[in-house]
Amino acid sequence: MTTVGKRPALTPRHLTRTAERLSFIYLERCTVHRDANAITAEDADGTTHIPSATIGTLLLGPGTRITHQAMSVLGETGACVIWVGEHGVRYYAGGRALSRSAALLEAQATQWANVRSRIAVARAMYRLRFPDEDPARLTRHELLGREGTRVRDCYRAQAARTGVSWNGRRYTPGDFTSGDAVNQAITAAAQCMYGVAHAVVASLGCSPGLGFVHSGHELSFVLDIADLYKTDIGIPLAFDVAAEAEEDVGSRTRRALRDRINETRLLDRCVRDIKGLLLPDERSSDPGENMDLVTLQSDRGLTVASGVNYGTDEQEAAIW
């Protein structure tokens, strides 16, 4: 078993830098195995070889089986593996984060732990959703009130646009069929958006539970991110689906949202938005995201090199 300090000089993940990898590869209804430093996807049409070091995140959809050897090489190459629903619209489980850097997680915790920066992020989230407003001086209560008004106006505007009858948001947890067609579509769209947001949050190594608007739930930050696209994508699409027919609303909404996610490159947008919210002063990706860099925390916010014995005057290097 190797440790951080005793890894081989060269591993498969050195073949391709993270910035040059494919962001996401989606597989379904196949068996994933290993062949040397590649993974293979075998289905009825044959076997496809995929160099493991070119994968950023592997999304395993319905009907997939993966072997222990395949997971081993994916772990060696630093790929993130996530089990999802059809075309990635639901999140079931995931492995390690795509980034080996803790920069985003630390930035999230730092922003969350300070009262002023936490509301600043909440205001930035509101600004992303409604760029025509300036929430700089709004309190949390005022933010919630403004958000509620804008969402209510969105419902009314989409009802007028599509001709769908709208009598307010009606949803009973655990009873999907209790609402009318448009409410069912809104619920289905929201559930899918939560899955997409969860997959992105996990792949970036952020904490799903440290929210800036939502609080107290293990998925608070996931709910925050999913809500960024509620009035832009989720609600308009739900009204479009309900306007077409009232049958099979749930499945038609999921398929329509799957296509919209691909068309709008929503996954890339989520990544950009999360980085912009948590690291607003950074103009590019974290420079350490592709490095196995471990440091130790010192005083006054400074970090020092690990692997050094600081209990001696000479600070001799130590192998742990």
N, C-alpha and C positions, 0 to 999 in steps of 0.2 A: 504493500500500500504506500503510495507516494504522498508527500505533504506539500504545502505551498513552497517550502524551502528546498525540497528535494525532487522536483519534477525533472523529467528528461529534458535534454537540451532542445529537442525538437519534437513536436507533436503534430498531428494532422491539422489542428486549428491554425498553425502558422502558415498554411498554404494560401489562405485567403483572408485578408483583413475584414473586420466586421463591416466597415463602410462600403466594401465592394461586394458584399454578399447579396443574395436575393432576399428581400424583406420577408416574404412569406411564401411557403409552398403548401398547397392544400392537396391532401390525398383522401380518397374515400373508396370503399369496397375493394380493398386489396390487402395483401399481406406484405408487411415491410420487414426486410431481412438485411443482413450485412454481407458485403462482398469486399474484402480488404478494407480500404478506407472509404468505401462508398456504401450507400444504402440502396437496396433494390425494392421496387414496388411491383409486385406480381399480381396480375389479375387475368381475366379470361382472354385478354388481347395479347398477353405476353409479359415480359419483364423489362422494366425500365431502370437503368442505373443512374443514380444521382450522387455526384460527389458531395460527401457530407460536409466538407469545409466550405461549400458555397451556400449553405443554408443558414439563414438568420433565425427564422421561426418555422417549425414544422407543425401544421395544423392537421390533426387526424380526425377526419369526419366519420360519418356512420359507416359501419361495415369494415372498418380497418382492424387488422391485427398486427402487432409489432413484437419482434423477438427481443430477448435479453441482449443478444449480440448487437442488434441495431441500436438499442438504447445506449449501449456501452460506447459505441463509436460517436454517437451524437453528443454524449456527455463529454467525450474527449475533445471534440471540435468546438464545444461551447455553444451548440445550438439549443434553442428553447423549444420544448415539445409541449403542445397543448392539445387536449382532447376537446373537440367542439361539436356542435350540431351541424346540420347541412349547410355547406358553404360558409361556415364560421359564424353563424348568427346566434349561437348559444355557446356558453363557456361551461365546461364540465369539470375539468381538472387541468393542472399544469405542472411542469417541473421547474427547473431553475430559470432565473431571469435571463433575458438575452444579453444584457450588459453585465460585465464583470465588475464594473465600477459601482460604488454605492453613492455616487454624487447626487443622483436624483432623489434617492431615498433620504439621504441626509438633508438635502435642501427642503424636501417635503416636511420632514420632522422639524426643522428649524423654523420654517414659515408657519407651521401649525402651532408650535409651542409659544409663539409670541402673539399676544392679543392684537397688536396693531398690524403685524404682517398677515395674520390670519384674515382679518377683515379686508385688508388690501387685496388679497388673493380672491376673496369672495366678490369684491367690486370688479376685479379684472375679469372674473367669470361672467358677471352680468354684462360687462362691456363687450365681451366676445359674442354674447347672445343678442344684445341690442345695441349695436354700435352708434345708433343715432342719439343715445342718451349719455349723459355724463354722471356717473354715480359717485363721484369723488367725495361728496360730503354726506352721502346717505348713511344712516345708521343701519344696523342689521334688520331691525324691524321694518324700516322704510324700504330696504332692499326686497324683503319678502313681500311687502305690499305691492311694490311696483312690479315684481315678477308675476304675482298672481293676476294683476290687472292685464299685463301684456299677454299672458297665456290665455286668459278669458277672451281677450280681443282676438287672439289668433283663432280660437275655436269658432267664434262668430264669423270672422272673415272667411275661413275655409268652408263653413256651412253655406255662406252666401255664394262663394265661388263655385261650389260643386252642386248646390241645390239640395244637399242632404239636410233633413230635418234635425235640428239640434235642440235638445231639452236639458242640457247640462251634463257634466261628467258624472257617470254612474258606474261604480265598480265595487263588487263585493269580493273581498279576498277569498280565494279558494273556489269561487263560483263564476267561471269565465262566461257562462251562458246567461247570467243574470241581466246583463246589459243589452242594449239594442246593437245593431250591426256596427255602427260607427264607434260605439264605446268598446266593443270587442276588438275592433281593428286598432284602436288607440292602445288598448292593453297589450295586444300581441306585438305591436311595434315597440312599445316601451320595454317589454321583456327581451326582445331581440337586441335592442340598443344597450341594455344592461350587459348582455353577453359579450357584445363587441367591446364595450368599454372595459369590462373585466379582463378580457384577453390582452388588450393593449397595456393596461395598468400592470398586469402580472409580468408581461414580457419586458417592461422597462424596469422592473424591480422596485416599483413604488408600493407603498402600503395601501391596500384596499380600504382599511378602516379609518385612516386619518383624513376626514373630510373637512372642507372649509365652509360649506353651506349645510350639508347634512351632518348629523352627529349621532353617536351612540349605537351605530350598527356596524357590523363587520365589513360592510360594503359601502360605507359612507362616501368615500372618495370615488368609487365606481358610479354611484348615483349622481355625484357632482358632475362627472365627465359626461355621462350619458345625457344629462339635462342640457348640456351645451348645444345639442343638436335636435332638441325636442320641437321647437317652433320652426326650425329650418327644414328638417327632413321628416321626423316622425309623425307629427300631426298632419301636415299636408298629404303625406302618402296614405295615412289611415283614412282620410276623407275621400281620397281618390278611389281606394279599394271599396269603401262602403257605397260609393256612388255607382259602381259598376254592377253590383249585385249583393244580396244579403246572404247568399249561401257560401259555406266554406270560407268565412271571413278570416279565420285564424291562419289557415294554411296559405291562402292567397296573399295575406299581408306579409307573412314571412318570406315568401318567394319574391314579392315585389321589393321588399326591403333589401333582400340579398342582392338583387340586381342594382338597386340604387346605391348600395354600399360600394359595389364594384365600379359603377359609373362615376361616382364622385370621389373615389379614392379616399374614403372616409378613414381607413386605418392610418394612412399617412397623415391626414389632417389631425387625428387624435394625438399622434406622436408629437407633431409640431406644437399643438396647443398645450399639451402637458408640459413639455420642455419650456415653452414660453411662460407658463404660469409659475413654474417652480424655480426656473433659472432665468428670470427676465433680463438679466444683464449679459447673458451669454449670447453671442451672435452665431455660434456654431455648435455642433455636438460636443459633448464632454470630451476633452482631449484624452482622458484616461479610460474611456469606456471599453477599449480593447486591450487593456493592460492588466496583468496580474500584479497589482501594486497594493501592498499592505503597509500601512504606516501606524505609528502610535501617537495618541493624543498627548500633547504637553500643555503648558500653561499659556494663557493669553491667546487661545485659539490656534496655536501653532501645532504642527505635526512634525514628528521626527522619524527617522528610518527605523524599521523593525529589524530584528535579527542582531541587535546590538545590546550588550549588557551595560545598562546605565548605572549599575551599582558599583562600578569601579572607576577610578580616575582615568584610566586608559581607554575606557569604553570599548573593550575588546569585542570583536565580532563573536557571536555565539550561534552555534547550530542547535536549533531546538528540535 
